[in-house]
Amino acid sequence: MTPAVEIKGLYKRYAGGVEALKGIDLVVGQGEFFGLLGPNGAGKTTTIGVTTGLVRITEGSVRVMGYDVVSQFRQARQLIGLAAQELNFDWFFSLWDLMILQAGYYGVPAKIARKNAGRLLEEFGLSAKRDVKVRALSGGMKRRFQIARSLVHEPQLVIMDEPTAGVDVELRHMLWDYLRRLNKEGRTIILTTHYIEEAELLCERVAIIDNGRIIADGSPAQLMAGIKRDGLSITVEGWSDQAAAGLDGYDYTFKDGRLRIKVVQPERRLADIVTRIAATGAVVNDVTIDHASLEDVFIELTGRRMDD
């Protein structure tokens, strides 16, 4: 099957020698929920800009559903719905007018445009505001409208560039649920984010980008398994040499009453470990199961946190 997005050897250099992208190779399959994860300034928005035709390619190629985004830009852009990070409305138009105008840019017939606009405004809780000028909306409503407008022509590829940046928790979860539903309907979704939790919860595959390069690519589970930081943290009373001997074969440390054990699939090992400790007369007061996160993956690969 033709990939939804295929990026080969992509470079982007700006005036003054600034190199925003440094040879990116990336393939996103049709129907995937794909995350492009990285800190601010890593190259996420530039990659999206090139894919959508908003940023010129310096070197390399990008294809959308097999169409080259430069030589076949009309066909490629017809397939994309972009909710950009920056709000980009004409502030003096009503929501309804902006929806119909957006559909018109893609050649959607008026009857279908009105149907899609009405449905999307309803789904995003904006029906009561359809005749209100967009400048009068709250920040959360503007973000919802930004996403609704990007879907009015029913694109096959939906690109969300930091869609939940700066929104409240309730709206964030509403958007997550809606994106999951779109993906189940068969849409390919590319989500750029610097929120670790967002990528872990939503994306079946994630590429981590840093300093203009892809430094990791795989499912969240695969990436997290690769750094081997899963384990158990156990508060123990009555620790002794006998308790230490009982954990022979495990990789552990004990300090200040806290036992830390590195182990794959800690849930499955928990009963055995607690049983061994209890058999020596020591008392287990508290157990915490530790799992690696995509933040741990980023730290392992770069030596710093995502928000540094």
Steps between C-alpha positions, in 0.01 A plus 500: 500500500622850416615680818295792622823701531846411374792732580846435359822687572319816605707809574384852571752782519408859567693816423799547724588131499231388744430130431156412635484148353806282449421207276168364628370164375151407612210282383146521638264223396139556399267476799774554756472725802852637486674731744788736430637568845768747595584815696419846373733592215581138411362521144144369541319800354756536220441137401125562493550824308694320229243219481212744458678729253540792740880469515729450201719191483875562489586140418319166495143400421161463665205302363142494628304191392758463222476860376812716506422810709695723257429372148151366583405753765132527402434129545708481820342799674149387411555201727627692806312668782731715712423647840801726539658591832441870440142621460457634148146631459355806338377647827210693343316202349247282677574136575247387240647718226852380574392136485332549162798697366740226612292234325496714186881508488488123451220501245240346731150553351288751693241245614765268644691793648194616693431147622860447616520844661180446697609156618846611609380809684254275685765240584736766638230672704502814285154496339374781720794713384464440126410863424749650748822656370797284589674785686224479765574139592686389810845347461369145534224559245751641252708186534193281448400701196852477357469122503139491375588721204792275402257208458227662292625353170527150654876452453660157499807629686437710812797693639474652846789727594503533881117494514476500881766763574362740756154343532333386821483136609133453404554623144817296469316178581214593266748548215673172584169312478413667171838419344469137608161484331633652177778243495256212555307628199812445290662843494877523523594738781834668556527669836790723595538554871747563778263346757634155590165377636321598180732296280492197731120494522407569138770388260557149375838612365725789599804665348709711736660801333775710652720768348364430151563124506285194565668326792248221566204343320266224617196424712507657849528150649798412278682823576444472874598132511831585337633696798419238767390730783200300617513381858365508853557740788425337836510636855635222724519476881748258655738471205779252566774297333250216486254722306779597263587135441135427428510732200791319338467531122330841506669830415427719803624771733394569860542841663324684784232233534415502129560200277525571126495207259550521124280240336311454173121466542507592872130413548576135429802492733338685789349198679826302486707790633263583787480131594880473513531810720222391738654153536804658671287678762527845340183704456388660173324831575460652156547401135524724194515361148732705280471511123721679252342791314572672171660770713748235620565404137574863414733537800680176409556620142584865562614530861239764583128534572244594237431836661864602558 
